[in-house]
């Protein structure tokens, strides 16, 4: 099978008809950006060959575009040395048509066409499991899981190449069963867990080992107690040493005295710091009084100078305000005049546009009226043809049924004739006409096949009676023959014809009418794609537009042409925009001038109010200088008091420790007291622990721990030897099973030989020296490189994708070598391949395309330019 063209309409992202023409049958490449519709084309092709036209599933509904429609798919393909076309339409006016393009005639319709197409592509009626050749985006990262039909197809091809060697297989399975049964008596199948006597011995061993470990722990604990008792005796001696006790007591007393002196110094420091704060407060108050008086006097002088200068600035702002008012009036008058002129030009332009629309509508009306007449004529012909086809009783299904009945009749007649005796008549010279049957002379060379007793009379000689053999099969065949003849007669009568040839002629005429109906329907759809009613409405709308309102147009001869009117209007609009912009600037300037004048007046009032407030707060003018001098003297006295208090605080700060030093002293005192207390508590604790250990040591000597440990060690050794015997037996059984697995693997390798033979050249190009292993269902298990077996799932995404492509190329090559060429379709494959490896993969695809068709859909145009092959592009399809 080789695909030559793909066409579709109203499917997925394609509302309009599109086509992919000119496929070479070798290496074909469609490169384009994302959302071009490549995956939609692949979905359409898969749907065409796997989904019946009568299907009403959610999947078929999902094929409909957002705007609605009836999905239509068509493909041209080569099979059995001919060129075929399969066409299917779904949801509305559902149909399937298979056309033999080589002979130029329809080969089948409906479900018969669907099944015939599956036979042509080598599926033998199997609709599912086409994942071997239809590879959508993302599918290459999944292992090649073949459907049952695909495994069967590949299995048939493989078995034709090799003689399946199964000798000894039954014996191997029997031996394996016995070994597995013996192994099950020792361990379980799934997790190899011990069972039976093996599990009981292991449990006994584990229990003895636990008892032995407990006894050893008790023995080690007894030894530890002896050592611990000696340590506690030495510790008790150290804790009771008189010199150590005296040193601890002296250290505590010294630290207490230092702590009391530190607290007294810190109290004096607090008193000095309070005095510094009081003096600083008085100094700050004197400074604020002095600074306030100085700032107020300076502000009075500044305000008096500013009020004197503000009168001149106010008069200048009033003159500017009057000039802006005059300019604003002139700008408004100019803007209003431009608006009136622009309105006159727009009215003339509107009249010209209305006249142009009426003339354009008249042209479109003539074209729409022509299409309406043609569509009505074609629609009338469609109704006539549908009426004729509805009245015609000769259908393709009835003619096919009649042809099957006629073939069955011919087969039965031939079978009956073959079972009847045959009597040939041959005369000697002078004997012509002397052999009679039923009183009539028989001609020379006559052949008789009697189904009942036949009497042959020879004049002057005698009579020969031929009795046909009695056979139940002949009677059954004759009954079947009568039944088939009755069915054929009913079929011919139902169609109103005399014989099968007349029915076939009538069917040919019906098919001609159906083609004419399809052409007429296409003409209706072409002339009126949205329906006759919509086209009639369009003609009526254009008629109204062509008439228009005469009063709105006026005298068309007086109107300037449209470009002149548009240019004049555009010029006036530009001048109006400039005038309005200038007016806006003047308005803005006037507003700013008003705001500036108001702001100036507000500032002058504020200055006057501030000056009056300051004069009311200050002393009389003749006393202000004397008051400022007195404030300066008070500030100097406060500063001297602050300096004296700071010197006193500094002296106490040198004597008193800071917070960190005090905390360290307190911590040291607490630690000395804690050590003294801990020593007393530890001595009491050592006395108690030593009394307990001495009682335990006395009890250990009475228990005999060493003899118990020796007895348990002998028991554990005996159990361990029994476990080892079971483990040796299990190892022997596992070795036997591994040997059987190797024998079966060698047999399986012979079965996979044809696939590996096709795969090896491809694999060695990408992975030199590597081998690919399969499971029993022809699925890839692992790749072996440098004697290291790597499971498929452990490989990178790029390597998994490349192996998946190579394996499918090997399957396709195997089918091609068996006379069943199958195209391999890749949708955005090799996305994880690096630059160097993808060049080698291109060599593989070109090599594979010499044996079978390879179709590549990709969004990476630059990268796949190196691939070569026939470049495809989407075209509009005149469906």
C-alpha positions in Angstrom: 0.0 0.0 0.0 1.2 3.5 -0.9 -0.7 6.7 -0.2 -0.8 9.1 -3.2 -3.2 11.9 -2.0 -5.2 13.0 1.1 -8.1 15.4 1.0 -10.5 16.6 3.7 -13.2 19.2 4.4 -15.1 20.4 7.5 -12.9 18.4 9.8 -11.1 19.7 12.9 -9.3 23.0 12.2 -10.1 22.7 8.5 -13.5 24.2 7.7 -12.5 24.8 4.0 -11.5 22.0 1.7 -7.8 21.3 1.7 -5.7 18.6 -0.1 -2.2 17.0 0.2 -1.4 16.0 -3.4 1.6 14.5 -5.2 2.8 12.0 -2.6 5.6 10.0 -4.2 5.1 6.7 -2.4 8.7 6.8 -1.2 9.9 9.5 1.2 7.3 12.3 1.5 7.8 15.2 3.9 5.2 17.9 5.0 7.0 20.7 7.0 5.1 23.6 8.5 4.6 25.6 11.7 2.7 24.5 14.7 -1.2 24.5 14.3 -0.8 24.0 10.5 -3.0 21.0 11.0 -0.6 18.1 10.5 -2.0 16.1 13.4 -5.5 16.8 12.1 -4.5 15.3 8.7 -3.1 12.2 10.5 -6.4 11.9 12.5 -8.4 12.2 9.3 -6.4 9.5 7.6 -6.7 7.1 10.5 -10.4 7.8 10.8 -10.9 7.1 7.0 -9.4 3.6 7.3 -10.7 2.6 10.7 -14.1 4.3 11.4 -17.3 3.3 9.5 -19.2 6.2 7.9 -22.3 5.2 9.9 -20.5 5.7 13.3 -22.1 8.1 15.8 -19.6 8.2 18.6 -18.2 11.1 20.6 -15.0 10.7 18.7 -16.8 11.3 15.4 -18.6 14.3 16.9 -15.3 15.7 18.0 -14.1 15.8 14.3 -16.7 18.5 13.5 -15.3 22.1 13.3 -16.4 24.7 15.8 -18.5 26.3 13.0 -20.3 23.0 12.3 -20.3 20.8 9.2 -20.2 17.2 8.0 -16.5 15.9 8.1 -15.4 14.5 4.7 -12.2 12.6 4.1 -10.8 11.2 0.8 -7.5 9.4 0.0 -5.9 8.0 -3.1 -3.7 4.9 -2.6 -2.0 2.1 -4.5 -2.9 -1.5 -3.7 -2.9 -4.8 -5.7 -1.3 -3.1 -8.6 -4.1 -0.5 -9.0 -4.9 3.1 -7.9 -7.9 3.4 -5.6 -9.9 6.2 -4.0 -11.7 5.8 -0.7 -14.1 8.6 0.2 -16.2 8.9 3.5 -18.6 11.5 4.8 -19.7 11.5 8.4 -22.7 12.8 10.5 -24.7 14.3 7.6 -25.5 12.5 4.3 -23.2 9.7 5.5 -21.6 7.7 2.8 -18.6 5.5 1.8 -17.5 5.1 -1.8 -14.5 3.0 -3.0 -13.5 3.9 -6.6 -11.1 1.9 -8.8 -9.3 4.8 -10.5 -7.4 2.5 -12.8 -10.6 1.1 -14.3 -12.5 4.4 -13.8 -15.5 3.0 -12.0 -17.0 2.7 -8.5 -15.9 -0.6 -7.0 -18.2 -0.7 -3.9 -20.3 1.5 -1.6 -21.3 1.6 2.1 -20.0 -1.0 4.5 -18.9 -3.2 1.6 -16.6 -0.4 0.5 -15.2 -0.1 4.0 -14.5 -3.8 4.3 -13.0 -4.0 0.8 -10.7 -1.1 1.6 -9.4 -2.9 4.7 -8.7 -6.0 2.5 -6.8 -3.9 0.0 -4.5 -2.4 2.7 -3.8 -5.9 4.1 -6.0 -5.7 7.2 -8.3 -8.6 6.3 -11.3 -6.8 7.8 -9.5 -5.8 11.0 -10.5 -2.2 11.9 -8.3 -1.8 15.0 -4.7 -2.0 15.9 -3.3 0.3 13.2 -0.8 1.9 15.7 2.0 0.1 13.9 1.9 2.6 11.1 -0.1 5.6 12.3 2.2 7.4 14.8 0.7 10.5 16.4 2.5 13.1 18.5 3.9 11.7 21.8 3.2 8.0 20.7 6.9 7.4 20.0 7.8 7.7 23.7 5.6 4.8 24.5 6.8 1.2 23.9 5.6 -0.4 20.6 2.6 -2.2 22.0 1.0 -4.2 19.1 -2.6 -5.0 18.9 -3.7 -8.6 18.5 -4.3 -8.2 14.8 -0.9 -6.7 14.2 0.9 -9.5 16.2 -1.0 -12.0 14.1 -0.1 -10.3 10.9 3.6 -10.1 11.8 3.5 -13.7 13.1 2.2 -15.0 9.8 5.0 -13.2 7.9 7.7 -14.5 10.3 6.4 -18.1 10.2 6.6 -18.1 6.4 10.3 -17.3 6.6 11.2 -19.9 9.3 10.2 -23.4 10.2 8.9 -23.1 13.7 11.1 -25.5 15.8 8.9 -26.7 18.7 10.4 -30.2 19.1 10.9 -31.0 22.7 8.8 -28.1 23.9 6.2 -30.3 25.6 9.0 -32.2 27.5 10.6 -28.9 28.6 7.3 -27.6 29.9 6.7 -30.9 31.8 10.2 -30.8 33.4 9.7 -27.1 34.3 6.4 -28.0 36.0 8.0 -30.7 38.1 10.9 -28.4 39.1 8.5 -25.6 40.0 6.4 -28.1 42.1 9.5 -29.1 44.1 10.5 -25.5 44.5 7.0 -24.6 45.7 7.5 -27.1 48.6 10.4 -25.0 49.8 9.5 -21.4 48.8 6.6 -19.4 47.4 6.3 -18.5 43.7 5.9 -14.7 43.8 8.4 -13.5 46.5 10.4 -16.8 47.1 9.4 -16.8 50.8 10.3 -19.9 52.8 7.4 -22.4 53.5 6.8 -25.8 55.1 9.8 -27.5 56.8 12.1 -24.8 55.4 10.1 -22.0 57.1 9.9 -24.1 60.3 13.7 -24.6 60.5 14.3 -20.9 59.8 11.8 -19.9 62.6 13.6 -22.3 65.0 17.0 -20.9 64.0 15.8 -17.3 64.4 14.3 -18.0 67.9 17.6 -19.7 69.0 19.6 -16.8 67.7 17.4 -14.4 69.6 17.9 -16.4 72.8 21.7 -16.6 72.2 21.9 -12.8 71.6 19.9 -12.2 74.8 22.2 -14.4 76.8 25.3 -12.7 75.4 23.8 -9.3 76.2 23.2 -10.4 79.8 26.8 -11.7 80.0 28.2 -8.4 78.6 25.9 -6.4 81.0 27.4 -8.4 84.0 30.9 -7.4 82.9 29.9 -3.8 82.4 28.5 -3.7 85.9 31.8 -4.8 87.5 33.7 -2.0 85.6 31.0 0.6 86.4 31.2 -0.3 90.2 35.0 0.3 90.2 34.5 3.7 88.5 31.9 4.7 91.1 34.2 3.8 94.0 36.9 6.0 92.6 34.4 8.9 92.1 33.2 8.6 95.7 36.8 9.0 97.0 37.3 12.2 95.0 34.0 13.8 96.1 34.9 13.3 99.8 38.4 15.1 99.6 38.5 17.9 102.3 40.8 20.2 100.4 38.5 20.3 97.4 35.4 21.0 99.6 37.3 24.0 101.3 38.3 25.6 98.0 34.7 25.6 96.7 33.4 27.3 99.9 36.1 30.1 99.8 35.3 30.8 96.1 31.6 31.3 96.8 32.3 33.8 99.7 34.6 35.9 97.6 32.2 36.2 94.7 29.3 37.3 97.1 31.5 40.3 98.3 32.3 41.4 94.8 28.6 41.2 93.8 27.5 43.5 96.7 30.2 46.2 95.9 29.1 46.2 92.2 25.5 46.8 93.1 26.3 49.8 95.3 28.4 51.5 92.6 25.6 51.0 90.0 23.2 52.8 92.4 25.4 55.9 92.6 25.7 55.9 88.8 21.9 56.0 88.5 21.8 59.1 90.8 24.4 60.9 88.6 22.6 60.1 85.4 19.4 61.5 86.8 21.2 64.8 87.6 22.6 65.0 84.0 19.1 64.6 82.6 17.7 67.4 84.8 20.5 69.8 83.8 20.1 68.9 80.1 16.4 69.6 80.3 17.0 73.1 81.7 19.6 73.8 79.0 17.2 72.7 76.2 14.5 75.0 77.5 16.9 78.0 77.6 18.1 77.2 74.1 14.5 76.9 72.7 13.6 80.4 74.2 16.7 82.0 72.8 16.3 80.4 69.3 12.5 81.3 69.1 13.2 85.0 69.9 16.0 85.2 67.2 13.9 83.4 64.5 10.9 85.6 65.2 12.9 88.8 64.8 14.4 87.6 61.5 11.0 86.6 60.1 9.5 90.1 60.8 12.3 91.7 58.8 11.8 89.3 55.9 8.0 89.7 55.7 8.2 93.5 55.7 10.5 93.3 52.6 8.3 90.8 50.8 5.1 92.9 51.2 6.9 95.9 49.7 7.8 94.0 46.5 4.4 92.2 46.0 2.5 95.3 44.8 4.7 95.7 41.6 4.2 91.9 40.7 0.4 92.2 41.1 0.1 95.1 38.6 2.1 93.0 36.0 -0.2 90.0 36.3 -3.3 92.0 35.8 -2.0 93.4 32.5 -1.2 89.9 31.3 -4.7 88.7 32.2 -6.4 91.3 30.0 -4.2 90.5 26.9 -5.1 86.7 27.1 -8.9 87.5 27.3 -8.7 89.4 24.0 -6.7 86.6 22.2 -9.2 84.0 23.5 -12.2 85.7 21.9 -10.5 85.9 18.5 -9.6 82.2 18.6 -13.2 81.1 19.4 -14.5 83.1 16.4 -12.0 81.5 14.0 -12.8 77.9 15.3 -16.6 78.4 14.8 -16.1 79.5 11.2 -14.0 76.4 10.4 -16.7 74.1 12.0 -19.4 75.6 9.7 -17.2 75.1 6.6 -16.4 71.4 7.6 -20.0 70.6 8.1 -20.9 71.8 4.5 -18.1 69.6 3.1 -19.2 66.5 5.0 -22.8 66.8 3.7 -21.5 66.8 0.1 -19.2 63.8 0.8 -22.1 61.8 2.4 -24.2 62.5 -0.7 -21.4 61.3 -2.9 -20.9 58.1 -0.8 -24.6 57.3 -1.0 -24.5 57.6 -4.8 -21.4 55.3 -5.0 -23.1 52.7 -2.8 -26.2 52.5 -5.0 -24.1 52.0 -8.2 -22.0 49.2 -6.5 -25.2 47.5 -5.3 -26.5 47.5 -8.8 -23.4 45.7 -10.1 -23.6 43.1 -7.3 -27.4 42.7 -7.9 -26.8 41.7 -11.5 -24.2 39.0 -10.4 -26.4 37.7 -7.6 -29.5 37.5 -9.9 -27.5 35.4 -12.4 -26.3 33.0 -9.6 -29.9 32.8 -8.3 -31.3 31.7 -11.7 -28.5 29.1 -12.1 -29.1 27.8 -8.6 -32.9 27.5 -9.1 -32.4 25.6 -12.3 -29.9 23.2 -10.6 -32.2 22.8 -7.6 -35.1 21.9 -9.9 -32.9 19.3 -11.6 -31.9 17.9 -8.2 -35.6 17.4 -7.2 -36.3 15.7 -10.6 -33.4 13.3 -10.2 -34.3 12.5 -6.6 -37.9 11.7 -7.7 -36.6 9.4 -10.5 -34.1 7.7 -8.1 -36.9 7.2 -5.4 -39.1 5.6 -8.0 -36.4 3.3 -9.3 -36.4 -0.1 -7.5 -33.1 -1.2 -8.9 -30.5 -0.6 -6.2 -26.9 -1.6 -5.8 -27.7 -3.9 -2.9 -30.5 -5.7 -4.8 -28.3 -6.2 -7.9 -25.4 -7.5 -5.7 -27.9 -9.9 -4.0 -29.2 -11.1 -7.3 -25.6 -11.6 -8.6 -24.8 -13.6 -5.6 -27.9 -15.8 -6.1 -27.0 -16.2 -9.8 -23.5 -17.3 -8.8 -24.8 -19.7 -6.3 -27.2 -21.2 -8.9 -24.3 -21.7 -11.4 -22.2 -23.3 -8.7 -25.0 -25.7 -7.7 -25.8 -26.6 -11.4 -22.2 -27.4 -12.0 -22.0 -29.5 -8.8 -25.1 -31.4 -9.7 -23.9 -31.9 -13.3 -20.6 -33.2 -12.0 -22.3 -35.9 -9.9 -24.7 -37.2 -12.7 -23.7 -39.9 -15.1 -22.6 -38.7 -18.5 -23.6 -40.5 -21.7 -21.8 -39.6 -24.9 -23.2 -40.7 -28.3 -20.9 -41.7 -31.2 -22.1 -43.5 -34.4 -20.1 -45.9 -36.5 -20.5 -45.3 -40.3 -24.0 -46.3 -41.4 -25.4 -46.2 -37.8 -26.5 -42.6 -37.6 -30.0 -42.0 -36.0 -30.4 -45.6 -34.8 -30.0 -44.7 -31.0 -33.4 -43.4 -29.7 -34.2 -41.7 -26.4 -37.9 -41.2 -25.6 -38.6 -42.2 -29.2 -36.4 -39.5 -30.7 -33.1 -40.2 -32.5 -30.0 -38.8 -30.8 -27.5 -36.7 -32.9 -23.9 -37.7 -33.2 -21.7 -36.3 -30.4 -24.7 -35.7 -28.0 -23.8 -35.5 -24.3 -26.6 -36.6 -21.9 -26.5 -36.1 -18.0 -29.7 -37.8 -16.9 -31.0 -37.1 -13.4 -33.6 -39.9 -13.6 -33.6 -43.4 -15.3 -32.9 -43.0 -19.1 -33.8 -45.7 -21.7 -31.6 -45.8 -24.8 -33.2 -47.9 -27.6 -30.9 -49.3 -30.4 -33.0 -50.4 -33.4 -32.5 -54.0 -34.1 -30.2 -54.5 -31.1 -32.1 -53.7 -27.8 -32.6 -51.2 -25.0 -29.9 -49.8 -22.6 -31.3 -48.3 -19.3 -29.0 -45.8 -17.4 -30.0 -45.4 -13.8 -28.3 -42.4 -12.0 -26.9 -43.1 -8.6 -29.1 -42.1 -5.7 -27.3 -39.4 -3.6 -28.5 -37.4 -0.7 -26.1 -34.6 -1.6 -27.6 -34.3 -5.0 -31.1 -34.0 -3.5 -29.9 -31.3 -1.1 -28.2 -29.5 -3.9 -31.4 -29.6 -6.1 -33.4 -28.3 -3.1 -30.9 -25.5 -2.6 -31.0 -24.8 -6.4 -34.7 -24.5 -6.3 -34.6 -22.1 -3.3 -31.9 -19.9 -4.9 -33.9 -19.8 -8.2 -37.0 -18.7 -6.2 -35.0 -16.0 -4.4 -33.5 -14.8 -7.7 -37.0 -14.6 -9.3 -38.3 -12.6 -6.3 -35.4 -10.2 -6.5 -35.8 -9.6 -10.3 -39.6 -9.2 -9.9 -39.1 -6.7 -7.1 -36.8 -4.7 -9.3 -39.2 -5.0 -12.3 -36.6 -6.6 -14.7 -36.6 -9.8 -16.6 -33.0 -11.0 -16.0 -29.7 -10.0 -14.3 -28.3 -8.3 -17.4 -31.3 -6.0 -17.6 -30.9 -5.2 -13.8 -27.2 -4.4 -14.3 -28.1 -2.0 -17.2 -30.7 -0.3 -15.0 -28.2 -0.1 -12.2 -25.7 1.6 -14.5 -28.4 4.1 -15.5 -29.1 4.7 -11.8 -25.5 5.3 -11.0 -25.3 7.8 -13.9 -28.3 9.6 -12.4 -26.7 9.6 -9.0 -23.5 11.1 -10.5 -25.7 13.7 -12.3 -27.5 14.3 -8.9 -24.2 14.8 -7.2 -23.0 17.3 -9.9 -26.3 19.2 -9.7 -26.1 19.4 -5.9 -22.6 20.6 -6.2 -23.8 23.4 -8.6 -26.5 24.4 -6.1 -23.9 24.5 -3.3 -21.4 26.4 -5.5 -24.0 29.0 -6.6 -25.8 29.2 -3.3 -23.3 28.0 -0.6 -25.6 29.3 2.2 -28.9 28.1 0.6 -31.4 29.4 -1.9 -33.4 31.3 0.7 -30.3 33.3 1.8 -29.5 34.0 -1.8 -33.0 35.3 -2.5 -32.7 37.5 0.6 -29.4 38.8 -0.7 -31.0 39.7 -4.1 -33.8 41.5 -2.3 -31.4 43.4 -0.1 -29.3 44.5 -3.1 -32.4 45.6 -4.9 -33.3 47.9 -2.1 -29.8 49.2 -1.9 -29.7 49.9 -5.7 -33.0 51.9 -5.4 -31.9 54.0 -2.4 -33.4 57.4 -1.4 -33.3 59.9 -4.3 -33.9 62.8 -2.0 -30.7 62.0 0.0 -28.5 62.2 -3.2 -29.8 65.3 -4.9 -28.3 66.4 -8.2 -25.3 64.0 -8.7 -23.9 66.1 -11.6 -23.2 69.1 -9.3 -21.3 67.0 -6.8 -17.4 67.0 -7.0 -15.7 63.7 -7.2 -15.1 61.7 -4.0 -11.3 62.3 -3.7 -11.7 66.1 -4.0 -14.4 66.1 -1.3 -12.3 63.9 1.0 -9.2 66.1 0.5 -11.2 69.2 1.3 -12.8 67.7 4.4 -9.4 66.4 5.6 -7.8 69.9 5.1 -10.6 71.6 7.0 -10.4 68.9 9.8 -6.6 69.6 10.1 -7.2 73.4 10.3 -10.0 72.9 12.8 -7.8 70.6 15.0 -5.0 73.3 14.9 -7.5 76.1 15.8 -9.0 74.0 18.6 -5.5 73.2 19.9 -4.6 76.9 19.9 -7.8 77.7 21.7 -7.1 75.1 24.3 -3.6 76.6 24.8 -5.1 80.1 25.3 -7.7 78.8 27.7 -5.0 77.0 29.6 -2.8 80.1 29.7 -5.7 82.3 30.9 -6.5 79.7 33.6 -2.9 79.7 34.7 -2.7 83.5 34.8 -5.9 83.6 36.9 -4.5 81.0 39.3 -1.1 82.9 39.5 -2.9 86.2 40.3 -5.1 84.5 42.9 -2.1 82.7 44.4 -0.2 86.1 44.5 -3.1 87.8 46.4 -3.3 84.8 48.8 0.4 84.9 49.5 0.3 88.7 50.2 -2.6 88.2 52.6 -0.8 85.4 54.4 2.3 87.5 54.7 0.3 90.4 56.3 -1.4 88.0 58.7 1.9 86.4 59.7 3.5 89.8 60.3 0.6 90.9 62.5 0.8 87.7 64.5 4.5 88.0 65.1 4.3 91.6 66.2 1.6 90.7 68.7 3.8 87.9 70.2 7.1 89.9 70.4 7.9 92.6 73.0 7.8 96.2 72.0 10.4 97.2 69.3 12.6 99.2 71.7 12.9 96.2 74.1 13.6 93.4 71.7 17.4 93.7 71.6 17.7 93.7 75.4 15.5 90.6 75.7 17.7 88.7 73.1 20.9 89.5 75.2 19.3 88.2 78.4 18.2 84.9 76.7 21.8 84.3 75.6 23.2 84.7 79.2 20.6 82.2 80.6 21.7 79.7 77.9 25.4 79.9 78.8 24.6 79.3 82.6 22.6 76.2 81.8 25.4 74.8 79.6 27.9 75.1 82.5 25.5 73.2 84.9 25.2 70.4 82.3 29.0 70.0 82.0 29.5 69.7 85.8 26.8 66.9 86.0 28.5 65.0 83.1 31.9 65.1 84.9 30.3 63.5 88.0 28.5 60.8 86.0 31.8 59.9 84.2 33.6 59.3 87.5 30.9 56.8 88.8 30.7 55.1 85.4 34.4 54.2 85.7 33.7 52.5 89.1 30.4 50.7 88.3 30.4 47.6 86.1 28.1 47.6 83.0 25.2 45.2 82.5 27.4 42.6 80.8 30.0 42.7 83.5 27.4 42.4 86.2 25.7 39.5 84.4 29.0 37.7 84.1 29.7 38.3 87.9 26.3 37.0 88.8 26.7 34.0 86.4 30.1 33.1 88.0 28.6 33.3 91.5 25.6 31.1 90.5 28.0 28.6 88.8 30.1 28.4 92.0 27.0 27.8 94.1 25.7 25.3 91.6 29.0 23.3 91.7 28.9 23.2 95.5 25.3 21.9 95.4 26.0 19.4 92.6 29.0 18.0 94.4 26.8 17.1 97.4 24.0 15.7 95.2 26.5 13.7 93.1 28.0 12.1 96.2 24.5 11.0 97.4 23.7 9.6 93.9 27.1 7.7 93.7 26.3 6.1 97.1 22.9 4.9 95.9 24.1 3.6 92.5 27.0 1.8 94.0 24.7 -0.1 96.5 22.4 -1.2 93.6 25.4 -2.4 91.4 26.9 -4.4 94.3 23.5 -6.3 94.8 23.4 -7.0 90.9 27.0 -8.3 90.9 26.2 -10.7 93.7 23.1 -12.0 91.8 25.1 -12.4 88.4 27.6 -14.8 90.1 24.6 -17.1 91.0 23.0 -17.3 87.5 25.7 -19.3 85.5 25.5 -17.1 82.3 28.6 -18.5 80.6 27.2 -22.1 80.5 23.9 -20.9 79.1 25.7 -19.0 76.2 27.7 -22.2 75.3 24.6 -24.4 75.2 22.7 -21.9 72.9 25.7 -21.6 70.5 25.6 -25.4 69.8 21.9 -25.3 69.2 22.1 -22.3 66.7 25.0 -24.1 64.8 22.7 -27.2 64.3 19.8 -25.1 62.9 22.1 -23.2 60.6 23.4 -26.4 59.0 19.8 -27.5 58.3 19.0 -24.1 56.7 22.1 -24.4 54.4 20.9 -27.8 53.2 17.6 -26.3 52.1 19.3 -23.4 50.5 21.6 -25.7 48.5 18.6 -27.6 47.3 16.8 -24.3 46.3 20.0 -23.1 44.4 20.1 -26.4 42.5 16.4 -26.0 41.5 17.0 -22.3 40.5 19.9 -23.4 38.3 17.8 -25.9 36.5 15.1 -23.3 35.9 17.8 -20.8 34.6 19.0 -23.6 32.2 15.5 -24.2 30.9 15.1 -20.4 30.5 18.2 -20.3 28.3 17.0 -23.1 26.1 13.6 -21.4 25.7 15.4 -18.1 25.0 17.4 -19.6 22.2 14.2 -21.0 20.7 12.6 -17.5 21.0 15.6 -15.9 19.4 15.1 -18.1 16.3 11.5 -16.9 16.2 12.5 -13.2 16.3 15.3 -13.8 13.8 13.4 -12.2 10.8 12.6 -9.0 12.8 16.2 -8.8 14.2 17.6 -9.3 10.7 15.7 -6.2 9.4 16.4 -4.2 12.5 20.1 -4.8 12.9 21.3 -2.6 9.9 19.2 0.3 11.2 20.3 -0.1 14.9 24.0 -0.4 14.0 23.9 2.9 12.1 22.7 4.7 15.3 24.1 2.5 18.0 27.2 0.7 16.6 27.5 -2.9 18.0 24.2 -2.7 20.0 21.4 -5.3 20.0 17.7 -5.0 20.8 15.8 -7.7 22.7 12.0 -8.3 22.5 9.4 -9.8 24.7 6.9 -12.5 23.6 4.5 -9.9 22.2 7.2 -8.3 19.9 7.5 -5.4 22.3 11.0 -3.9 23.0 12.4 -5.0 26.4 15.9 -3.6 26.4 19.0 -2.6 24.4 22.4 -4.4 24.9 25.5 -2.3 24.5 29.0 -3.4 25.4 27.5 -6.5 27.2 25.4 -4.2 29.4 21.7 -4.7 29.3 19.7 -1.4 29.7 15.9 -1.6 30.1 14.0 0.6 27.7 12.4 2.7 30.5 15.8 3.5 31.9 17.0 5.2 28.7 16.6 8.9 27.9 13.6 10.2 26.0 15.7 10.7 22.9 17.0 7.2 22.9 13.6 5.6 23.5 12.1 7.7 20.7 14.9 6.6 18.2 14.6 2.9 19.1 10.8 3.1 18.7 11.2 4.6 15.2 13.9 1.9 14.2 11.7 -1.0 15.4 8.7 0.2 13.5 10.9 0.6 10.4 11.9 -3.0 10.8 8.3 -4.1 11.1 7.4 -2.1 7.9 10.4 -3.6 6.1 9.4 -7.1 7.1 5.8 -6.5 5.7 7.3 -5.0 2.5 9.6 -8.0 2.0 6.5 -10.2 2.4 4.6 -8.4 -0.4 2.5 -6.3 1.9 4.2 -2.8 1.8 2.8 -0.6 4.5 3.5 3.1 4.9 5.1 4.4 8.1 3.7 7.8 9.1 5.7 9.9 11.7 4.0 13.0 13.2 6.6 15.4 14.7 9.0 12.5 15.5 12.7 12.7 16.5 12.0 15.9 18.7 14.6 14.7 21.3 17.4 13.9 18.9 20.7 15.9 18.8 22.1 17.4 15.5 24.6 14.6 14.9 22.2 11.7 15.6 19.4 13.1 13.6 21.6 13.3 10.4 22.2 9.5 10.8 18.4 8.9 11.4 17.8 10.8 8.1 20.1 8.3 6.3 18.0 5.5 7.9 14.7 7.0 6.7 16.0 7.4 3.2 17.2 3.8 3.2 13.9 2.6 4.5 12.0 4.6 1.9 13.6 2.5 -0.9 11.5 -0.5 0.4 8.2 1.1 1.6 6.6 4.5 1.9 7.7 6.8 4.7 5.6 10.0 5.4 7.0 12.6 7.8 5.0 15.5 9.3 7.3 18.0 11.1 7.2 21.6 12.4 11.1 21.9 12.2 11.5 23.0 8.6 15.2 24.0 8.7 16.3 20.8 10.4 14.4 18.5 8.1 15.6 20.3 5.0 18.6 17.8 5.2 16.2 14.8 5.0 15.4 15.3 1.3 12.5 13.4 -0.2 9.4 14.8 -1.8 8.3 18.1 -0.2 4.5 18.4 0.2 2.3 21.4 0.8 -1.3 22.0 1.6 -3.5 23.1 -1.3 -7.1 24.3 -1.7 -9.3 21.4 -2.8 -12.2 22.1 -5.1 -14.4 19.4 -3.5 
